[in-house]
Amino acid sequence: MKKESVISAIVLLSVWALVGAFHLVNPLFLPPPWKVFNVLLGLCYRGGILGDVLKTLYRMVLGFVLGAAIGIPIGLLMGRWDKVYRSLEFLVDFFRSIPVTALFPLFLVIFGIGDVAKSSIVAWSTSLIILVNTVYGVKSA
């Protein structure tokens, strides 16, 4: 880890602690770091957070695997054949320009509220990144 990263983290925590100690911001909106740390320890100790962390990791891994399963084959095709690249380049660039968070309501309408919608939004965002990197990797090889 770089020394600058450690220094910036220490500065951030110090400013946060000072803001919390002098109540410059309502503690409801920005509680001091020691209160956040105590609550986090309490959640870890009681086990209340472990299930949520595991669910989040499951959605993340599932979305990444689906995104890779979509992005790698299409990226290989686009990188290998110029006709496929020229045919799909506009669509890929178009969908990359749309923020994924802006598509979340659409994903909720299509997939409903639940793990499927959350995993699909991860799959969508990762598939575009993996696709572009696969295309450039194949083209440069």
C-alpha positions in Angstrom: 0.0 0.0 0.0 1.3 3.4 -0.8 2.2 5.9 1.9 -0.1 8.5 0.4 -3.1 6.2 0.6 -2.5 5.6 4.3 -2.1 9.3 4.9 -5.3 10.1 3.1 -7.2 7.5 5.0 -5.9 8.8 8.3 -6.8 12.4 7.3 -10.3 11.3 6.3 -10.9 9.5 9.6 -9.5 12.5 11.6 -11.8 14.9 9.8 -14.7 12.6 10.4 -13.8 12.2 14.1 -13.5 16.0 14.5 -16.8 16.6 12.8 -18.4 14.0 15.1 -16.8 15.3 18.2 -17.8 18.9 17.7 -21.3 18.0 16.3 -20.7 20.1 13.2 -23.2 17.8 11.4 -26.2 16.3 12.9 -25.2 12.8 14.3 -28.3 11.4 12.8 -26.8 12.0 9.3 -23.1 11.6 10.1 -22.5 9.7 13.3 -18.9 9.7 14.7 -16.6 6.9 13.6 -16.4 5.3 17.1 -20.2 4.9 17.2 -20.2 3.4 13.7 -17.4 1.0 14.7 -19.3 0.0 17.9 -22.5 -0.8 16.0 -20.5 -2.7 13.4 -18.8 -4.8 16.2 -22.2 -5.4 17.7 -23.7 -6.6 14.5 -20.7 -8.9 13.9 -20.8 -10.2 17.4 -24.5 -11.0 17.3 -24.2 -12.4 13.8 -26.8 -10.2 12.3 -24.7 -8.9 9.5 -23.1 -12.2 8.3 -26.3 -13.3 6.5 -26.6 -10.0 4.7 -22.9 -10.1 3.7 -23.2 -13.6 2.3 -26.3 -12.7 0.3 -24.5 -9.7 -1.2 -21.5 -11.8 -2.0 -23.7 -14.4 -3.6 -25.4 -11.8 -5.8 -22.0 -10.3 -6.7 -20.4 -13.6 -7.7 -23.5 -14.7 -9.6 -23.7 -11.4 -11.5 -20.0 -11.5 -12.3 -20.1 -15.1 -13.6 -23.1 -14.3 -15.8 -21.4 -11.1 -17.0 -18.3 -13.0 -17.9 -20.4 -15.7 -19.6 -22.0 -13.0 -21.8 -19.0 -10.6 -22.2 -16.2 -13.1 -23.1 -17.8 -14.9 -26.0 -19.2 -11.7 -27.6 -15.8 -10.0 -27.0 -14.0 -12.9 -28.6 -16.3 -12.7 -31.7 -16.0 -8.9 -31.9 -12.2 -9.0 -31.5 -11.7 -11.8 -34.1 -14.0 -10.6 -36.9 -14.2 -7.0 -38.0 -17.7 -7.4 -39.5 -19.0 -8.5 -36.1 -17.1 -5.6 -34.4 -18.4 -3.0 -36.8 -22.0 -4.4 -36.4 -22.0 -4.3 -32.7 -19.6 -1.4 -31.9 -22.4 1.2 -31.9 -24.6 -0.9 -29.6 -21.8 -1.6 -27.1 -20.8 2.1 -27.0 -24.4 3.2 -26.7 -25.1 0.9 -23.7 -21.8 1.8 -22.1 -22.7 5.4 -22.1 -25.9 4.8 -20.0 -25.2 4.7 -16.3 -26.1 1.4 -14.8 -27.9 3.0 -11.9 -30.2 4.7 -14.4 -31.3 1.3 -15.7 -32.1 -0.1 -12.2 -35.8 0.9 -12.3 -36.1 -0.9 -15.7 -34.4 -4.0 -14.3 -36.9 -3.9 -11.3 -39.8 -3.7 -13.7 -38.5 -6.6 -15.9 -37.1 -8.9 -13.2 -39.1 -7.8 -10.1 -37.8 -7.1 -6.6 -35.3 -9.7 -5.4 -32.1 -11.4 -6.1 -32.7 -11.8 -9.8 -32.9 -8.0 -10.4 -29.8 -7.3 -8.3 -27.7 -10.1 -9.9 -28.8 -9.0 -13.4 -27.7 -5.4 -12.8 -24.3 -6.7 -11.8 -24.2 -9.0 -14.8 -25.2 -6.1 -17.1 -22.5 -3.8 -15.8 -19.7 -6.4 -15.7 -20.6 -7.9 -19.1 -19.9 -4.5 -20.8 -16.6 -4.0 -19.1 -15.5 -7.6 -19.7 -16.7 -7.4 -23.3 -14.7 -4.3 -24.1 -11.5 -5.6 -22.4 -11.9 -8.9 -24.2 -12.2 -7.2 -27.6 -9.1 -5.0 -27.0 -7.2 -8.0 -25.7 -8.0 -10.1 -28.8 -7.3 -7.3 -31.2 -3.9 -6.6 -29.6 -2.9 -10.3 -29.5 
